Amino acid sequence: MNLQRLLRRFRRELAANPKKAAVLGIVTLVAIYFWGPLIWKWLPGQSKPPAVAAAGIAPQPSATLAVQTVGKPQSAAGTPQVRIDWQQLVQWRSKDPNTVPVVLSDGQRDPFEQHKPQQQPAAEAEQLKAAPQVTPQEMGLTLTGTLIGPGCKVARINGRNFQEGQTIRAVKGNQTFDFTLVEVHARRVVLERDSERFELAIKDPTQSHSIELSLQQ
């Protein structure tokens, strides 16, 4: 069946049944679209020979490695054998601009230097260490009474009531010191400042007001 005979038959089908001919034409176009490239590859002389993968290609020596050769026999391929000692490598590395250390500008911090905390000057530390500790008695604190009950311990200092854990601020002239009430006992209390404890007792037991409450079971 040649092409002209196929065309004449297609014209007769088109004249007899236009819808059927239209569907047949669409199917033919779709078949040509999908099968055309595949048939074209099957035709002789159209396919290209596959590329041969290159194997065994030795890397070309760079200009840096082009040094004088030692008087040894050459290989079968005619390439001279290159021998480099460690001193030559050190010399090349010293001349490489990528290995030169960077000079930091003034005020720039070295990222590889271990940061050390700023230490307090020795003179200032000695001055603070030599400063005498202030006691509650020197600041004029006076204990006049205590109240000890279940879950409640109160001390009366300088006319004010304080519970355990509260802070007592003492002011003398232009100096201010804070003491923490840590313990309340009968006729005495314990104050704390800068991790150092001080005991403050009632001076005149006859004028004290010390009360202890207890629950009877």
Buried (B, 14 or more C-beta within 10 A) or exposed (E): EEEEEEEEEBEEBBEEEEEEBEEBEEEEEEEEEEEEEEEEEEEEEEEEEEEEEEEEEEEEEEEEEEEEEEEEEEEEEEEEEEEEEEEEEEEBEEEEEEEEEEEEEEEEEEEEEEEEEEEEEEEEEEEEEEEEEBBBEEBEBEBBBBBBEEEEBBBBBEEEEBEBEBEBEBEEEEEEBEBBBBBBBEEBBBBBBEEEEBBBEBEEEEEBEBEEEEEEE
